[in-house]
Amino acid sequence: MTIIANPPPAETEDVARREAREPSSLVARFGPDEPLRLDAGRSLAPFQIAYTTHGTLNAERSNAILICHALTGDQYVASPNPVTGKGGWWAALVGPGKPIDTDKYFVVCSNVIGGCMGSTGPASIDPATGEPYALDLPVLTIRDMVRAQAMLVDRLGIDTLFAVVGGSMGGMQVLEWTVSYPGRVFAALPIATGARHSSQNIAFHEVGRQAVMADPDWQAGRYIAAGTRPHKGLAVARMAAHVTYLSEAALQRKFGRNLQDRTQLGFGFDADFQIESYLRYQGMTFVDRFDANSYLYMTRAMDYFDIAADYGGSLADAFRNTRTRFCLVSFTSDWLFPTEENRAVVHALNAAAASVSFVEIDTDRGHDAFLLEEPDFFAAIEGFISSAARMRGLT
């Protein structure tokens, strides 16, 4: 029933298990009398949401911006991550004097339900057994994540969010907010996302999940109790996914066929090429900060996402009568969520007579462009937020 902050824990224990017990950020705890109703037909209680805030909530409580993170993101949007030591994943965009200006707005970013940075997830203790949930945690959806965020926003005393912003899986959450809580979102910025997960994207996720589950150390999901961790399987899953975040042009520009620390082919299966070494590094560093079961749950949540499914297949009907102001952003080289998928949402919003603008950013940096410093992207965000603020009376 309280919102508390905990000090960073010791570094010797598994990250997911440690953060589940003592989140390094603020945490909102909800008791047995405040269950989270899930799409799977079950409830989650008790549960907790780990989050960070930046800036100051104004007296009218009208300047709050909710940032939604992507698949492997977390709540540390603009502050250093105490686990990795790295800066906030969107620190270039969020902060004093930046496009999302924390001198003007109160920014909230939470770790999603099912995550591994303090919010209730597979590594959390199941009160019924006293052991980590593992795969006994109900399968979650994007809508479940948004329901939990809405409970956090309620706890913070915020009725209407000035804006909800996010890319990729975060963009799915933005769209779900506008459908599930249309009266609570003044402005929405869904970035590099779509109204449903494509068959191709589901296929890539299944490859990753199978890699995790094929690792003998996965132990049918009970690896925490067994004292093991499926490092190899999760690393392979990360490597496969990371390829989808880039573009062929970016890979060629950065790596080409350059060799790694050698002048000729090794005629073996070590990392001959720089791109091989890069992907192995990505896999190796990922397993130190992410939980394998959380990866299963969160990829499955993305796969299940399909806004139109509850509206007879009509995306326009999902947005019917919305009063939210939208700005959608896509990137020319993003083949994970290509521009046509973003345009499909724009067309549905137009059919629903919504207020919507659309920006396509020309870049060769692929899906990950939304996490990088792209001047045109930053200008589009700042322009839309400033315009919405004037309409909201925040300037």
C-alpha positions as CSV (number, residue, x, y, z in Angstrom):
1,M,0.0,0.0,0.0
2,T,3.0,2.3,0.1
3,I,5.5,3.7,-2.3
4,I,9.1,3.3,-1.1
5,A,12.7,3.5,-2.4
6,N,15.2,0.8,-1.6
7,P,19.0,1.2,-1.7
8,P,21.0,-0.7,-4.3
9,P,21.6,-4.3,-3.2
10,A,24.8,-6.3,-3.1
11,E,26.3,-7.3,-6.5
12,T,26.8,-11.0,-5.7
13,E,23.2,-12.3,-6.2
14,D,21.4,-13.0,-9.5
15,V,20.1,-9.7,-10.9
16,A,16.4,-10.7,-11.5
17,R,16.0,-12.4,-8.1
18,R,17.7,-9.6,-6.3
19,E,15.7,-6.9,-8.0
20,A,12.4,-8.8,-7.4
21,R,13.1,-8.7,-3.7
22,E,14.6,-5.3,-3.4
23,P,14.2,-3.0,-6.4
24,S,16.9,-0.4,-6.8
25,S,14.3,2.2,-7.9
26,L,11.1,3.4,-6.4
27,V,8.5,0.7,-6.1
28,A,4.7,0.7,-5.7
29,R,3.4,-2.3,-3.9
30,F,-0.2,-3.5,-4.3
31,G,-1.7,-5.9,-1.7
32,P,-4.0,-8.9,-1.9
33,D,-7.0,-6.5,-1.8
34,E,-5.7,-4.8,-5.0
35,P,-5.4,-7.5,-7.6
36,L,-4.3,-7.0,-11.2
37,R,-6.9,-8.6,-13.5
38,L,-5.3,-10.4,-16.4
39,D,-6.4,-11.3,-19.9
40,A,-5.6,-14.9,-19.1
41,G,-8.6,-14.9,-16.8
42,R,-6.6,-14.9,-13.6
43,S,-5.5,-12.2,-11.1
44,L,-2.1,-11.3,-9.8
45,A,-1.9,-10.3,-6.2
46,P,0.1,-9.1,-4.4
47,F,2.3,-7.5,-7.0
48,Q,4.6,-4.6,-7.4
49,I,5.8,-2.1,-10.0
50,A,9.3,-0.6,-10.0
51,Y,9.6,2.9,-11.5
52,T,11.5,6.1,-11.7
53,T,10.4,9.7,-11.9
54,H,12.0,12.9,-13.2
55,G,10.8,16.5,-12.9
56,T,8.0,17.9,-10.7
57,L,4.2,17.2,-10.9
58,N,2.5,20.6,-11.1
59,A,-0.3,21.7,-8.8
60,E,-3.0,20.8,-11.4
61,R,-1.4,17.3,-12.0
62,S,-1.6,18.0,-15.7
63,N,2.0,17.7,-16.8
64,A,2.7,14.0,-16.4
65,I,4.3,12.1,-19.2
66,L,4.5,8.3,-19.1
67,I,7.4,6.7,-20.9
68,C,6.9,3.0,-21.9
69,H,10.0,0.9,-22.5
70,A,10.8,-1.6,-25.2
71,L,11.3,-5.4,-24.9
72,T,14.7,-5.3,-23.2
73,G,14.4,-1.9,-21.6
74,D,13.6,-0.9,-18.0
75,Q,12.6,2.0,-15.9
76,Y,15.9,3.8,-16.1
77,V,14.9,6.1,-19.0
78,A,17.0,9.1,-18.0
79,S,19.1,8.0,-15.0
80,P,22.0,5.6,-14.7
81,N,21.1,2.0,-14.4
82,P,22.4,0.8,-11.0
83,V,22.9,-2.7,-12.3
84,T,24.8,-2.0,-15.5
85,G,26.2,1.3,-14.6
86,K,25.2,2.7,-18.0
87,G,23.3,5.9,-18.5
88,G,19.6,6.1,-19.1
89,W,18.5,4.4,-22.3
90,W,16.7,7.6,-23.5
91,A,18.9,10.2,-21.7
92,A,19.5,12.0,-24.9
93,L,15.8,12.6,-25.3
94,V,14.6,13.0,-21.7
95,G,16.0,15.5,-19.3
96,P,16.4,19.2,-18.5
97,G,16.2,21.3,-21.7
98,K,15.8,18.1,-23.9
99,P,12.9,17.3,-26.2
100,I,11.0,15.8,-23.3
101,D,12.0,18.5,-20.9
102,T,12.0,17.5,-17.2
103,D,12.1,21.1,-16.2
104,K,8.5,21.3,-17.6
105,Y,7.1,17.8,-17.3
106,F,6.8,15.1,-14.7
107,V,8.2,12.0,-16.3
108,V,7.3,8.5,-15.1
109,C,8.8,5.3,-16.4
110,S,8.0,1.9,-15.0
111,N,9.4,-1.6,-15.5
112,V,6.6,-3.6,-17.1
113,I,4.9,-6.4,-15.3
114,G,6.7,-9.6,-16.3
115,G,10.0,-7.7,-16.4
116,C,13.1,-8.4,-14.4
117,M,14.1,-5.0,-12.9
118,G,11.9,-4.9,-9.9
119,S,8.3,-5.3,-11.2
120,T,6.6,-8.6,-10.5
121,G,7.8,-11.2,-12.9
122,P,8.9,-14.8,-13.2
123,A,11.7,-14.4,-10.7
124,S,9.3,-12.9,-8.1
125,I,8.2,-15.1,-5.2
126,D,4.9,-16.9,-5.6
127,P,3.0,-16.3,-2.3
128,A,1.3,-19.7,-2.8
129,T,4.6,-21.7,-2.8
130,G,7.3,-19.4,-1.4
131,E,9.4,-20.1,-4.5
132,P,10.0,-18.0,-7.6
133,Y,7.0,-18.1,-10.0
134,A,9.0,-19.3,-13.0
135,L,6.4,-20.5,-15.5
136,D,3.7,-20.6,-12.9
137,L,3.2,-16.8,-13.5
138,P,0.2,-16.4,-15.8
139,V,1.0,-15.5,-19.4
140,L,0.8,-11.7,-19.7
141,T,-0.3,-9.3,-22.4
142,I,0.4,-5.8,-23.4
143,R,-3.0,-4.9,-22.0
144,D,-2.0,-6.4,-18.7
145,M,1.1,-4.3,-18.6
146,V,-1.0,-1.2,-19.3
147,R,-3.5,-2.1,-16.6
148,A,-0.7,-2.3,-14.1
149,Q,0.7,1.1,-15.3
150,A,-2.8,2.6,-14.9
151,M,-2.8,1.4,-11.3
152,L,0.5,3.0,-10.7
153,V,-0.7,6.3,-12.3
154,D,-3.7,6.2,-10.0
155,R,-1.4,5.6,-7.0
156,L,0.5,8.7,-8.0
157,G,-2.7,10.7,-8.0
158,I,-2.7,11.4,-11.7
159,D,-6.1,11.3,-13.5
160,T,-5.1,12.3,-17.0
161,L,-1.6,11.9,-18.6
162,F,-0.4,14.8,-20.7
163,A,1.4,12.3,-22.9
164,V,2.3,8.6,-23.3
165,V,5.5,7.9,-25.3
166,G,7.2,4.7,-26.3
167,G,8.9,2.8,-29.1
168,S,8.6,-0.8,-30.3
169,M,7.0,-2.8,-27.5
170,G,6.7,0.6,-25.7
171,G,4.8,1.9,-28.8
172,M,2.4,-1.0,-28.4
173,Q,1.7,0.1,-24.8
174,V,1.1,3.6,-26.0
175,L,-1.5,2.4,-28.5
176,E,-3.1,0.2,-25.9
177,W,-3.3,3.1,-23.5
178,T,-5.3,5.1,-26.0
179,V,-7.7,2.3,-26.6
180,S,-8.1,1.0,-23.0
181,Y,-8.1,4.5,-21.4
182,P,-9.0,7.0,-24.1
183,G,-10.1,9.6,-21.7
184,R,-6.9,9.6,-19.7
185,V,-4.4,10.3,-22.5
186,F,-4.1,13.8,-24.0
187,A,-1.3,13.1,-26.5
188,A,0.2,9.9,-27.7
189,L,3.6,9.2,-29.4
190,P,3.7,5.6,-30.7
191,I,7.2,5.1,-32.3
192,A,8.5,2.4,-34.6
193,T,5.6,0.1,-33.8
194,G,2.4,-1.5,-35.1
195,A,-1.2,-2.4,-34.2
196,R,-0.3,-6.1,-34.1
197,H,2.7,-8.3,-34.3
198,S,3.4,-9.7,-37.7
199,S,3.9,-13.4,-38.5
200,Q,7.6,-12.7,-39.3
201,N,8.1,-11.1,-35.9
202,I,6.4,-13.9,-34.1
203,A,8.7,-16.3,-36.0
204,F,11.8,-14.5,-34.8
205,H,10.5,-14.5,-31.2
206,E,9.8,-18.3,-31.4
207,V,13.4,-18.9,-32.5
208,G,14.6,-17.0,-29.5
209,R,12.3,-18.8,-27.1
210,Q,13.3,-22.2,-28.4
211,A,17.0,-21.3,-28.0
212,V,16.3,-20.5,-24.3
213,M,14.2,-23.6,-23.7
214,A,16.8,-25.9,-25.4
215,D,19.5,-24.8,-23.0
216,P,19.9,-27.7,-20.5
217,D,20.4,-25.1,-17.7
218,W,16.9,-23.7,-18.3
219,Q,15.6,-26.6,-16.2
220,A,12.0,-26.3,-17.5
221,G,12.0,-22.7,-16.2
222,R,13.1,-23.6,-12.6
223,Y,16.7,-22.6,-13.1
224,I,16.7,-20.3,-10.0
225,A,15.7,-23.1,-7.7
226,A,18.3,-25.4,-9.5
227,G,21.1,-22.8,-9.1
228,T,21.7,-22.6,-12.8
229,R,21.1,-20.0,-15.5
230,P,20.5,-20.6,-19.2
231,H,23.2,-18.2,-20.3
232,K,23.9,-19.8,-23.7
233,G,20.3,-20.1,-24.8
234,L,19.5,-16.5,-23.8
235,A,22.6,-15.2,-25.5
236,V,21.6,-16.9,-28.8
237,A,18.1,-15.5,-28.5
238,R,19.6,-12.0,-28.0
239,M,21.9,-12.5,-31.0
240,A,19.0,-13.5,-33.3
241,A,16.8,-10.6,-32.1
242,H,19.6,-8.0,-32.3
243,V,20.0,-8.7,-36.1
244,T,16.3,-7.6,-36.5
245,Y,17.0,-4.3,-34.8
246,L,19.6,-3.3,-37.4
247,S,19.5,-2.8,-41.2
248,E,21.6,-4.4,-43.9
249,A,23.0,-1.0,-44.8
250,A,24.0,-0.3,-41.2
251,L,25.6,-3.7,-40.9
252,Q,27.5,-3.3,-44.1
253,R,28.6,0.2,-43.1
254,K,29.8,-0.8,-39.6
255,F,31.2,-4.2,-40.3
256,G,31.2,-5.3,-43.9
257,R,33.2,-8.4,-44.2
258,N,36.0,-7.1,-42.0
259,L,37.9,-9.7,-40.1
260,Q,38.2,-9.6,-36.3
261,D,41.7,-9.4,-34.8
262,R,43.2,-11.3,-37.7
263,T,44.5,-10.8,-41.2
264,Q,43.3,-14.0,-42.8
265,L,40.5,-16.5,-42.4
266,G,41.0,-18.9,-39.5
267,F,39.3,-21.9,-41.2
268,G,37.5,-22.8,-38.0
269,F,34.5,-21.7,-36.0
270,D,35.9,-18.9,-33.9
271,A,34.7,-15.4,-34.7
272,D,36.5,-14.7,-38.0
273,F,34.3,-11.7,-38.8
274,Q,33.7,-8.5,-36.8
275,I,30.0,-9.0,-37.1
276,E,30.3,-12.4,-35.4
277,S,32.3,-10.9,-32.6
278,Y,29.8,-8.1,-32.2
279,L,26.8,-10.4,-31.9
280,R,28.6,-12.6,-29.4
281,Y,29.4,-9.6,-27.3
282,Q,25.7,-8.5,-27.5
283,G,24.6,-12.0,-26.3
284,M,27.2,-12.1,-23.6
285,T,26.4,-8.8,-22.0
286,F,22.7,-9.3,-22.3
287,V,22.6,-12.3,-20.0
288,D,24.2,-10.4,-17.2
289,R,21.3,-8.0,-17.0
290,F,18.2,-9.9,-18.2
291,D,16.2,-12.9,-17.0
292,A,15.5,-15.7,-19.4
293,N,11.9,-16.4,-18.3
294,S,11.2,-12.7,-18.5
295,Y,12.3,-12.8,-22.1
296,L,9.8,-15.6,-22.8
297,Y,7.0,-13.8,-21.1
298,M,7.6,-10.4,-22.8
299,T,8.1,-11.8,-26.3
300,R,4.9,-13.7,-25.9
301,A,3.1,-10.6,-24.8
302,M,4.2,-8.8,-28.0
303,D,3.1,-11.8,-30.1
304,Y,-0.4,-11.7,-28.6
305,F,-0.8,-8.0,-29.3
306,D,-3.6,-7.3,-31.8
307,I,-5.7,-4.2,-31.1
308,A,-8.3,-4.8,-33.8
309,A,-9.0,-8.4,-32.6
310,D,-11.5,-7.1,-30.0
311,Y,-13.2,-4.9,-32.5
312,G,-14.3,-7.4,-35.2
313,G,-10.9,-6.9,-37.0
314,S,-11.6,-3.2,-37.5
315,L,-8.7,-1.0,-36.3
316,A,-10.7,2.1,-37.0
317,D,-13.4,0.9,-34.6
318,A,-10.7,0.5,-31.9
319,F,-10.0,4.2,-32.0
320,R,-13.6,5.4,-32.6
321,N,-14.4,8.6,-30.7
322,T,-10.9,9.0,-29.3
323,R,-10.0,12.5,-28.3
324,T,-6.3,11.8,-28.0
325,R,-3.9,13.7,-30.3
326,F,-1.5,11.3,-32.0
327,C,1.9,11.6,-33.7
328,L,3.3,8.4,-35.2
329,V,7.0,8.0,-36.1
330,S,8.6,5.4,-38.3
331,F,12.1,4.9,-39.8
332,T,12.8,4.1,-43.5
333,S,15.2,1.2,-42.8
334,D,13.1,-0.4,-40.0
335,W,12.1,-3.9,-41.3
336,L,10.9,-5.1,-37.9
337,F,8.1,-2.5,-37.8
338,P,8.2,-1.1,-41.4
339,T,6.6,2.2,-42.3
340,E,3.5,0.5,-43.9
341,E,2.6,-0.9,-40.4
342,N,2.8,2.6,-38.9
343,R,0.8,4.0,-41.8
344,A,-1.9,1.4,-41.2
345,V,-2.5,2.9,-37.8
346,V,-2.5,6.4,-39.2
347,H,-5.1,5.4,-41.8
348,A,-7.3,3.8,-39.0
349,L,-7.0,7.0,-37.0
350,N,-8.0,9.1,-40.0
351,A,-11.0,6.8,-40.5
352,A,-11.9,7.3,-36.9
353,A,-11.7,11.1,-37.4
354,A,-8.8,11.4,-34.9
355,S,-6.2,14.1,-34.7
356,V,-3.1,12.5,-36.1
357,S,0.2,13.4,-37.7
358,F,2.8,11.1,-39.1
359,V,6.6,11.4,-39.6
360,E,8.9,9.1,-41.4
361,I,12.6,9.5,-40.6
362,D,15.1,8.8,-43.3
363,T,17.9,6.8,-41.8
364,D,19.9,3.6,-42.4
365,R,20.1,2.7,-38.7
366,G,17.2,0.3,-38.7
367,H,14.7,-0.3,-35.9
368,D,17.1,0.8,-33.2
369,A,17.1,4.3,-34.6
370,F,14.5,5.3,-32.1
371,L,17.1,4.7,-29.3
372,L,19.9,6.7,-31.1
373,E,20.5,10.4,-31.6
374,E,18.7,11.2,-34.8
375,P,18.3,15.0,-35.1
376,D,15.1,14.8,-37.3
377,F,13.5,12.3,-34.9
378,F,14.3,14.5,-31.9
379,A,13.0,17.6,-33.7
380,A,9.7,15.8,-34.5
381,I,9.3,14.7,-30.8
382,E,10.0,18.2,-29.5
383,G,7.7,19.8,-32.0
384,F,4.8,17.6,-31.3
385,I,5.2,17.8,-27.5
386,S,5.5,21.6,-27.6
387,S,2.4,21.9,-29.8
388,A,0.4,19.6,-27.5
389,A,1.6,21.5,-24.5
390,R,0.3,24.8,-25.9
391,M,-3.1,23.1,-26.5
392,R,-3.0,21.7,-23.0
393,G,-2.2,25.1,-21.6
394,L,1.1,24.1,-20.2
395,T,3.2,26.9,-21.7
